[in-house]
Amino acid sequence: MKMCRSKLMIYDTLAKYYDILVKDDEATEMYTHWIESFEPKRNILELACGSGEITHRLAQDGYRIDALDLSEEMIEEARKKDKKHQIAFFVQDMRELSNLKTYDLIVCVCDSFNYLLEKEEVSRFFEQVADHLNPEGLFCFDTHSLDRIEEFEGEYNETGQFEDGVQYQWSIMSEDDLVYQDFAFYMPDGTILQEHHMQKVYDPQFLIDELEKRFEILSITTDFEQEGIGTGEKYFFAARKK
């Protein structure tokens, strides 16, 4: 009899295979270049750091970094890459920062922001980020664009097998302003492990209005290089604390 275990919005089994599925060296290069264009080599807090690809690149470039993620398994994967023990990692929810110090720059990238599912959470999140920035500190983040909703109206499906024999199925679909990602891992012993992820896509004008309560917006681009809100996969925001 097959056993099926399901988890909602936590990178558990997925953490082990995350880099195999989504690692993109070119994207990491573009993210680090974008972040470094705003901030000299000072201290950074990275929210929802995942497997730490961007984290480690920034550390290699001379930044002092603290990084947190809600998933203990993802933090374990990120720590494996920190051979020089340059980075302080925390298992922590990015929605609760009250125990942390202040920073010159806070970043939240790779559409991690879209795990905030309520407008009230967004407002509170921006408030906490501002509270944990030094005077004139910077905040850089990206979000899914509105085009992603249309893109995934037709369900995306991917299947494959990892070197350890585990098979997987990955599906993405959208409904209204939500994007759903579902992962199923078929273990060699017959066990099926599932993870379900849900993200919300916000109208960029709402984000601009909320940001401007506490920040001066320095830059908004689509897919790194297109100025303003345009057609593409992601919107990128850079803002300075007022």
LUMZA-746948 format. One line per 2 residues: their letters; for each residue y, z, x of N, C-alpha, C. Coordinates in steps of 0.05 Angstrom, whole numbers, plus 5000, padded with zeros to 4 digits. Example, Ala and Ser with C-alpha at 12.3 -4.5 7.8 and 13.67 -1.06 7.14 Angstrom:
as = 4886,5156,5264,4910,5156,5246,4934,5156,5264 ~ 4955,5142,5257,4979,5143,5273,5001,5157,5258
// end
This chain:
mk = 4976,5000,5017,5000,5000,5000,5025,5000,5018 ~ 5043,4982,5012,5068,4981,5028,5087,5002,5019
mc = 5100,5015,5039,5121,5034,5034,5148,5022,5037 ~ 5166,5026,5019,5193,5015,5020,5213,5037,5020
rs = 5230,5038,5040,5252,5058,5042,5278,5044,5042 ~ 5297,5054,5026,5323,5040,5023,5346,5059,5029
kl = 5366,5049,5043,5390,5064,5049,5415,5048,5042 ~ 5436,5063,5033,5461,5050,5025,5482,5053,5047
mi = 5492,5031,5057,5515,5030,5075,5513,5049,5099 ~ 5491,5048,5114,5488,5063,5138,5473,5046,5158
yd = 5483,5043,5182,5470,5027,5202,5448,5043,5215 ~ 5424,5042,5204,5402,5058,5213,5383,5040,5228
tl = 5364,5028,5214,5346,5009,5226,5362,4985,5238 ~ 5383,4977,5224,5399,4955,5232,5411,4959,5260
ak = 5417,4984,5268,5430,4989,5293,5414,4977,5317 ~ 5388,4980,5316,5371,4970,5337,5373,4940,5341
yy = 5377,4926,5319,5377,4896,5319,5405,4884,5316 ~ 5425,4901,5314,5452,4892,5307,5462,4870,5327
di = 5460,4876,5353,5470,4857,5373,5455,4831,5372 ~ 5429,4832,5367,5413,4807,5365,5423,4790,5343
lv = 5431,4802,5321,5439,4787,5297,5468,4777,5299 ~ 5486,4793,5310,5514,4786,5308,5530,4785,5334
kd = 5518,4793,5356,5533,4793,5381,5545,4766,5387 ~ 5571,4765,5394,5585,4740,5399,5604,4745,5422
de = 5597,4737,5446,5613,4742,5470,5641,4729,5467 ~ 5642,4706,5455,5668,4693,5452,5686,4709,5434
at = 5675,4719,5412,5691,4736,5393,5700,4761,5407 ~ 5683,4774,5423,5690,4798,5437,5714,4792,5456
em = 5713,4770,5470,5735,4762,5487,5761,4758,5472 ~ 5759,4746,5448,5783,4741,5432,5794,4768,5421
yt = 5777,4786,5413,5786,4812,5403,5800,4827,5425 ~ 5788,4829,5448,5800,4844,5470,5826,4832,5479
hw = 5828,4806,5480,5853,4792,5487,5874,4799,5467 ~ 5867,4798,5441,5886,4804,5420,5897,4833,5422
ie = 5878,4852,5426,5886,4880,5428,5904,4885,5453 ~ 5895,4873,5475,5910,4877,5500,5937,4864,5500
sf = 5941,4845,5483,5968,4832,5482,5989,4850,5470 ~ 5981,4872,5457,6000,4890,5445,6003,4916,5461
ep = 5984,4924,5477,5984,4951,5488,5977,4951,5517 ~ 5993,4963,5535,5985,4966,5563,5962,4986,5564
kr = 5951,4989,5588,5926,5004,5591,5931,5034,5588 ~ 5931,5043,5563,5934,5072,5558,5911,5082,5541
ni = 5915,5103,5525,5892,5114,5512,5889,5104,5483 ~ 5864,5098,5476,5857,5084,5451,5836,5101,5436
le = 5838,5100,5410,5817,5109,5392,5807,5084,5377 ~ 5781,5080,5379,5768,5058,5363,5753,5070,5340
la = 5759,5061,5316,5746,5070,5292,5723,5051,5285 ~ 5700,5062,5276,5677,5045,5269,5670,5026,5291
cg = 5664,5038,5315,5661,5022,5339,5634,5006,5340 ~ 5616,5012,5322,5591,4998,5321,5575,5001,5347
sg = 5564,4979,5356,5547,4980,5381,5564,4980,5406 ~ 5590,4980,5404,5607,4985,5427,5613,4961,5445
ei = 5609,4937,5435,5615,4913,5452,5644,4912,5459 ~ 5662,4914,5440,5691,4913,5446,5700,4938,5460
th = 5688,4961,5453,5694,4986,5466,5690,4984,5496 ~ 5667,4975,5504,5660,4973,5532,5677,4953,5547
rl = 5684,4931,5534,5701,4912,5547,5729,4923,5552 ~ 5740,4938,5533,5766,4951,5537,5764,4972,5560
aq = 5742,4987,5560,5739,5007,5582,5738,4994,5609 ~ 5724,4972,5611,5722,4957,5636,5749,4947,5645
dg = 5767,4941,5625,5793,4931,5631,5813,4953,5637 ~ 5804,4978,5638,5821,5000,5646,5832,5018,5625
yr = 5824,5015,5600,5834,5032,5579,5818,5058,5578 ~ 5831,5080,5570,5817,5105,5565,5811,5106,5535
id = 5785,5109,5528,5777,5104,5501,5760,5127,5490 ~ 5767,5136,5466,5750,5151,5448,5741,5132,5426
al = 5716,5135,5418,5705,5116,5398,5687,5132,5379 ~ 5689,5125,5354,5673,5138,5334,5660,5118,5315
dl = 5638,5127,5303,5624,5111,5283,5608,5131,5265 ~ 5605,5123,5240,5591,5140,5221,5561,5141,5227
se = 5551,5120,5239,5522,5118,5244,5514,5130,5271 ~ 5498,5150,5271,5488,5162,5296,5472,5141,5312
em = 5457,5124,5298,5441,5104,5312,5459,5084,5326 ~ 5481,5076,5314,5499,5057,5327,5512,5070,5351
ie = 5519,5095,5349,5531,5109,5372,5511,5110,5395 ~ 5486,5115,5388,5465,5115,5409,5463,5088,5424
ea = 5465,5067,5408,5465,5040,5421,5489,5036,5438 ~ 5512,5045,5429,5537,5042,5444,5536,5058,5470
rk = 5525,5082,5468,5523,5099,5492,5506,5087,5514 ~ 5485,5072,5506,5468,5059,5526,5483,5040,5544
kd = 5504,5029,5534,5520,5009,5549,5540,5022,5568 ~ 5545,5048,5563,5566,5062,5578,5554,5074,5604
kk = 5547,5057,5622,5533,5065,5647,5550,5083,5664 ~ 5576,5080,5663,5594,5096,5680,5605,5121,5665
hq = 5596,5125,5641,5605,5148,5625,5636,5150,5623 ~ 5647,5127,5616,5676,5125,5614,5687,5132,5586
ia = 5670,5131,5566,5678,5132,5538,5669,5157,5525 ~ 5686,5170,5509,5678,5193,5493,5670,5183,5465
ff = 5645,5186,5457,5635,5176,5432,5632,5200,5412 ~ 5638,5194,5387,5635,5214,5365,5620,5202,5342
vq = 5602,5217,5330,5591,5209,5304,5609,5221,5283 ~ 5624,5203,5270,5645,5213,5252,5654,5192,5232
dm = 5661,5200,5208,5672,5182,5188,5701,5175,5194 ~ 5707,5149,5195,5734,5141,5201,5755,5149,5180
re = 5745,5158,5157,5763,5167,5136,5773,5196,5140 ~ 5762,5209,5160,5769,5237,5166,5774,5241,5195
ls = 5800,5242,5203,5808,5243,5231,5821,5269,5239 ~ 5821,5289,5221,5838,5312,5225,5832,5328,5250
nl = 5808,5326,5261,5800,5341,5284,5807,5327,5311 ~ 5819,5304,5309,5824,5288,5333,5853,5291,5343
kt = 5857,5284,5369,5883,5285,5381,5899,5260,5373 ~ 5922,5255,5386,5938,5231,5380,5934,5211,5403
yd = 5939,5186,5396,5933,5164,5415,5957,5144,5415 ~ 5957,5127,5436,5977,5106,5438,5970,5082,5421
li = 5944,5079,5416,5934,5056,5401,5909,5064,5385 ~ 5908,5056,5360,5883,5059,5344,5875,5032,5335
vc = 5849,5025,5338,5839,4999,5329,5816,5003,5310 ~ 5814,4984,5291,5792,4984,5272,5786,4954,5267
vc = 5765,4944,5279,5761,4915,5278,5733,4907,5268 ~ 5728,4881,5268,5703,4870,5258,5698,4877,5229
ds = 5719,4875,5213,5719,4880,5184,5708,4907,5176 ~ 5709,4927,5194,5701,4954,5187,5719,4966,5166
fn = 5745,4958,5166,5764,4967,5147,5755,4963,5118 ~ 5740,4941,5114,5732,4934,5087,5710,4953,5075
yl = 5701,4972,5090,5684,4993,5079,5700,5013,5063 ~ 5726,5012,5064,5743,5029,5046,5743,5015,5019
le = 5732,5028,4999,5726,5015,4973,5746,5021,4951 ~ 5765,5039,4957,5785,5046,4936,5813,5044,4948
ke = 5832,5036,4932,5860,5034,4942,5870,5061,4952 ~ 5862,5082,4938,5870,5109,4947,5859,5115,4975
ev = 5835,5105,4981,5824,5109,5008,5841,5094,5029 ~ 5850,5071,5022,5866,5055,5040,5892,5070,5046
sr = 5905,5080,5026,5931,5095,5029,5927,5119,5047 ~ 5906,5134,5041,5900,5158,5057,5892,5151,5086
ff = 5878,5129,5089,5870,5119,5116,5894,5113,5133 ~ 5913,5097,5121,5937,5090,5136,5953,5116,5143
eq = 5953,5135,5125,5968,5160,5130,5955,5175,5154 ~ 5929,5176,5154,5915,5190,5176,5918,5176,5203
va = 5917,5150,5202,5921,5134,5227,5949,5140,5238 ~ 5969,5139,5221,5997,5144,5230,5999,5173,5241
dh = 5986,5192,5228,5987,5220,5238,5974,5223,5265 ~ 5956,5205,5273,5942,5208,5298,5952,5188,5319
ln = 5975,5177,5315,5988,5160,5335,6011,5175,5348 ~ 6015,5171,5373,6038,5181,5387,6063,5166,5376
pe = 6087,5177,5381,6111,5163,5372,6111,5133,5381 ~ 6117,5116,5362,6116,5087,5367,6089,5076,5375
gl = 6068,5092,5368,6041,5082,5373,6034,5058,5356 ~ 6013,5044,5365,6005,5019,5352,5979,5021,5337
fc = 5977,5006,5316,5952,5004,5300,5945,4975,5297 ~ 5921,4968,5305,5911,4940,5303,5885,4940,5287
fd = 5884,4924,5266,5859,4922,5250,5857,4894,5238 ~ 5832,4888,5230,5828,4863,5216,5813,4869,5189
th = 5814,4849,5172,5800,4851,5146,5788,4824,5138 ~ 5769,4825,5120,5760,4800,5108,5784,4786,5094
sl = 5785,4760,5095,5805,4745,5080,5795,4741,5052 ~ 5814,4733,5035,5807,4726,5007,5787,4703,5006
dr = 5788,4686,5026,5770,4663,5027,5741,4671,5029 ~ 5735,4695,5040,5708,4704,5043,5695,4708,5015
ie = 5710,4715,4995,5699,4719,4969,5688,4692,4958 ~ 5704,4671,4961,5695,4645,4953,5672,4635,4969
ef = 5673,4640,4996,5652,4631,5013,5624,4642,5005 ~ 5623,4667,4997,5598,4679,4991,5591,4680,4961
eg = 5606,4665,4945,5598,4662,4917,5571,4648,4916 ~ 5566,4630,4934,5540,4619,4938,5525,4636,4959
ey = 5503,4649,4951,5490,4669,4968,5481,4657,4994 ~ 5487,4672,5016,5478,4665,5043,5452,4680,5048
ne = 5432,4666,5059,5406,4678,5066,5397,4670,5094 ~ 5387,4689,5109,5377,4684,5135,5351,4700,5139
tg = 5331,4688,5150,5306,4702,5156,5298,4696,5185 ~ 5282,4714,5196,5273,4710,5224,5255,4732,5232
qf = 5248,4732,5258,5230,4752,5269,5240,4760,5297 ~ 5240,4786,5302,5249,4796,5328,5225,4796,5347
ed = 5231,4800,5373,5210,4799,5393,5188,4821,5389 ~ 5196,4843,5376,5176,4865,5372,5159,4860,5348
gv = 5161,4837,5335,5145,4830,5312,5156,4837,5286 ~ 5179,4852,5285,5192,4859,5260,5205,4834,5248
qy = 5199,4828,5223,5212,4806,5209,5235,4817,5193 ~ 5255,4799,5188,5278,4809,5173,5288,4788,5153
qw = 5302,4797,5133,5316,4780,5114,5344,4791,5111 ~ 5364,4774,5113,5392,4782,5112,5406,4764,5091
si = 5417,4777,5071,5431,4762,5050,5460,4772,5046 ~ 5478,4754,5040,5506,4761,5035,5515,4747,5010
ms = 5528,4761,4992,5539,4749,4968,5564,4764,4959 ~ 5580,4752,4943,5604,4764,4933,5605,4765,4903
ed = 5619,4784,4893,5624,4786,4864,5651,4800,4860 ~ 5669,4787,4845,5696,4797,4842,5708,4801,4869
dl = 5717,4825,4876,5730,4830,4902,5711,4844,4922 ~ 5685,4843,4917,5666,4857,4933,5647,4838,4948
vy = 5640,4845,4972,5621,4830,4988,5597,4848,4993 ~ 5573,4838,4986,5548,4853,4989,5532,4841,5012
qd = 5522,4858,5029,5503,4850,5050,5478,4867,5047 ~ 5455,4853,5046,5429,4867,5043,5411,4858,5065
fa = 5398,4878,5078,5379,4874,5099,5352,4885,5092 ~ 5331,4870,5097,5304,4880,5093,5289,4876,5120
fy = 5276,4897,5130,5261,4895,5155,5232,4900,5148 ~ 5215,4881,5155,5186,4883,5149,5172,4891,5174
mp = 5163,4916,5175,5151,4927,5199,5122,4919,5202 ~ 5112,4918,5226,5084,4909,5230,5063,4926,5215
dg = 5070,4951,5209,5051,4968,5194,5052,4964,5164 ~ 5069,4945,5155,5072,4940,5127,5095,4954,5113
ti = 5108,4973,5127,5131,4986,5116,5155,4967,5114 ~ 5169,4970,5092,5194,4954,5088,5218,4973,5088
lq = 5236,4968,5106,5261,4984,5108,5284,4968,5099 ~ 5300,4979,5081,5323,4964,5070,5349,4978,5074
eh = 5370,4963,5078,5397,4973,5080,5415,4956,5062 ~ 5433,4970,5048,5451,4956,5030,5480,4963,5038
hm = 5496,4943,5042,5524,4947,5050,5543,4934,5030 ~ 5565,4948,5024,5585,4938,5005,5612,4940,5018
qk = 5628,4919,5016,5655,4919,5027,5674,4908,5006 ~ 5699,4918,5007,5719,4908,4987,5740,4891,5002
vy = 5747,4869,4989,5767,4851,5000,5793,4856,4985 ~ 5814,4862,5000,5840,4869,4988,5860,4846,4990
dp = 5877,4844,4969,5899,4825,4970,5917,4833,4994 ~ 5924,4814,5012,5939,4822,5035,5967,4834,5028
qf = 5978,4826,5006,6004,4837,4999,6002,4867,4993 ~ 5980,4876,4981,5976,4905,4978,5975,4919,5005
li = 5961,4907,5024,5959,4919,5051,5986,4920,5064 ~ 6002,4899,5061,6028,4898,5073,6046,4920,5061
de = 6045,4923,5035,6061,4943,5021,6054,4971,5030 ~ 6028,4976,5033,6019,5003,5041,6025,5008,5071
le = 6022,4988,5087,6028,4991,5116,6058,4998,5120 ~ 6075,4984,5105,6104,4987,5110,6114,5015,5102
kr = 6098,5031,5088,6107,5058,5082,6108,5075,5108 ~ 6092,5068,5128,6090,5085,5152,6092,5069,5178
fe = 6091,5042,5176,6091,5026,5200,6111,5003,5198 ~ 6119,4994,5222,6134,4968,5224,6113,4947,5232
il = 6110,4927,5215,6090,4906,5221,6101,4888,5242 ~ 6085,4885,5264,6093,4868,5286,6081,4840,5284
si = 6058,4838,5273,6044,4812,5272,6023,4811,5250 ~ 6022,4789,5236,6000,4783,5218,5991,4755,5224
tt = 5965,4752,5230,5954,4725,5235,5928,4722,5220 ~ 5920,4697,5217,5894,4691,5205,5877,4679,5228
df = 5853,4691,5231,5834,4682,5252,5848,4680,5280 ~ 5861,4702,5287,5874,4706,5313,5900,4690,5317
eq = 5899,4664,5312,5921,4647,5322,5939,4635,5301 ~ 5930,4634,5276,5947,4622,5255,5967,4643,5245
eg = 5992,4638,5248,6013,4657,5240,6012,4661,5209 ~ 6014,4686,5201,6016,4693,5173,5989,4693,5159
ig = 5990,4694,5133,5966,4694,5116,5960,4665,5109 ~ 5937,4656,5119,5929,4628,5114,5900,4626,5107
tg = 5889,4602,5110,5861,4597,5104,5844,4604,5128 ~ 5824,4621,5124,5807,4629,5146,5788,4652,5138
ek = 5775,4664,5158,5756,4685,5153,5768,4713,5153 ~ 5788,4718,5170,5798,4745,5174,5828,4744,5176
yf = 5841,4766,5167,5869,4771,5172,5871,4793,5193 ~ 5890,4790,5212,5894,4808,5234,5922,4821,5232
fa = 5923,4847,5232,5948,4862,5229,5953,4878,5255 ~ 5977,4877,5264,5986,4895,5286,6012,4908,5276
ar = 6013,4935,5279,6036,4950,5268,6043,4973,5286 ~ 6069,4980,5286,6079,5003,5302,6087,5026,5283
kk = 6079,5050,5291,6086,5074,5275,6116,5077,5274 ~ 6126,5082,5250,6155,5086,5247,6163,5113,5258
// end
